[in-house]
């Protein structure tokens, strides 16, 4: 199979779900395109294609042929070291070879390069790097690199604002005059023929300047054999406008509806402007993440400290960070100690201590000391860049719940046009007889009701219902340290009934630590001295339990002695001479084999073993003096995390390779419902499968196994098959490797309490989507028949239509303020 590529294109000019379908359909027609997903809220198209069969230029051309645009940026660079025209041509060719560059012009005389590019495919930093690789130096005009896509969106909003203001300037006087005339406020002169011409002069700029976009959109949609919102608005407003022309020209008697046409277009323009502004706020989380990046870095090269743009930091550079400064890129500390605030990425409020050998993450804040670190990941490889990419991918994906809206949208506009025609025919041929002195005739009445049907119908609200909530939800997740790889994961997590937790590294720290030191009553050795003697023996051991004893003694600041005559007995323990004493550290078998009395410690050993701890007996000079218990300790927050999941009505299962006795002891400490013990790494996936086939913690349903939605939480290393088997896989991250697992959800901080946060966020987002869809469908199902029955004036219909999509976007934005 040929290698495929994936690109994201920023699309301009989309207004409703039908636009999405048109762009998707157009892209999928291209040979070599395997998949195309278009998101109305983020206004982006994600395309998977075979680069051997189709190129970026073909994709852009197809989008434009469908009647829409692709947002582009312009980089204006000053080029140094251009010596002749050949250099200029060579640089032009090098720039045009960059994927994402559409045009490149290099002027030798002006020493300038102007590059038009697609900002989601290539960045200005990459363009400058290509200039450097060609042997030249690029200086950007205008300081910091601009967000080209944001600039394109802002100019679109500015154009909407300009058209709205123009529409209001003409429509408000026209509407007020028309209403006043109908109520008899202006006397007989207001009914003179020249007044109709004045009204036409006010209505025409609104119809064909403010509303021109709807005619262009309708033409392009019909050319692509589809129908969208533009078709409905163009038909509805044109019907009212064109009907009025014969009356203005004096060919027919009757009432003009020029103000109706103008009000329809202006109100819908108002709705679109408010919607565009609100949609801009749905992506604020991404902008906030992008804003976290440091602009410059202080690097040491050839022994000299220099400040460079963060894009120019290279892997292997030594970077200096002073207190209060942002860490510019990912790396490993080589010198210095400090505490670092990682809250902006992990959601954890407490600063993290950093010293030599510790990893630091770009965009986090150095609080206290001076740090010198080696850059390990730069540019698109940093944790922050990966987080931004993951959030953007999730926001661009389609949730399963959106399929219904897409299916309805596909037939919505043709159905509305059919209903409008039926409405016209019904009122014209079968409508109740009009009073003798009525202001309208049967044709006018039928036309007005038809216009109301065309204008009230709103496919926009259906198209925006899901993607706006997904955008806000995934962005909110990133702020909380929860990364969703797809909107499907965001939706499915809210339906989870059982959460399965891997024990080691998830519930527990995965590192044995000393938990208890018990000294026998007959012993003359204090607990610290007992630990010091045992740790001195274990100094030469490589066993994890021995390392835990040595680490505890070091942490307490005890001075260890050099052991002499060190001997290890496999599966039993170790012994050595320490400071003239014979010290043995091991299990009951070692002590029994040596014939050492236990001095009444049997009960303590049994108690510690019942608590899932490993009891290490310490004998000094032929008698057992105490017990040191070692265990894999619980992570901070594990108990609270399980309690929180229980409060949310979820069952919690624990999966471990430990024996059942040890597993149940840990389960009791945490409050686990279902214990799955003695599970080998390769058997975890089948255990998840069993959970999916059972309900209520293992009871089969009456009619046999039924699928239960199961989330699996693991460290993403040896849990990969189980994470893939689960309905939702949640990987516990550790900040630097957020994209480490193929899990649909990643908790950046590694804190188990993030699982409850993720489930809560998913439930809130799912609730918002359902509210949005209910409103979108309820609105159309209720108001289209009302318009068809003649209960709605076209102007009221336009107002309702304009604000329906604003309501959906505003409802989604409430998620930003939700306490999760």
GIPE-V171998 format. One record per run of one state. SS is the DSSP state (h for helix, s for strand, l for the rest). FROM is the first residue (numbers start at 1). TO is the last residue. Records with the same first field share a line. If there is no record, write none. Layout:
SS: FROM-TO, FROM-TO
//
This chain:
l: 1-3, 13-16, 29-32, 40-43, 51-55, 66-68, 71-72, 81-84, 98-100, 108-111, 118-123, 134-136, 141-147, 183-187, 192-192, 211-211, 224-228, 249-257, 283-283, 292-295, 302-303, 313-317, 322-325, 327-329, 336-337, 342-342, 347-351, 355-358, 361-364, 367-370, 378-378, 382-382, 397-401, 431-441, 457-458, 480-481, 485-486, 494-497, 503-503, 505-507, 520-526, 539-543, 556-563, 570-572, 579-580, 587-587, 595-601, 611-613, 621-622, 635-637, 648-650, 656-659, 671-673, 677-680, 693-694, 696-698, 700-709, 715-719, 726-727, 733-744, 748-752, 789-793, 818-820
s: 4-12, 33-39, 44-50, 69-70, 73-80, 101-107, 112-117, 137-140, 296-301, 304-309, 318-321, 326-326, 330-335, 338-341, 352-354, 359-360, 365-366, 371-377, 482-484, 498-502, 504-504, 508-519, 564-569, 573-578, 581-586, 614-620, 623-634, 651-655, 674-676, 695-695, 699-699, 710-714, 728-732, 745-747
h: 17-28, 56-65, 85-97, 124-133, 148-182, 188-191, 193-210, 212-223, 229-248, 258-282, 284-291, 310-312, 343-346, 379-381, 383-396, 402-430, 442-456, 459-479, 487-493, 527-538, 544-555, 588-594, 602-610, 638-647, 660-670, 681-692, 720-725, 753-788, 794-817
//
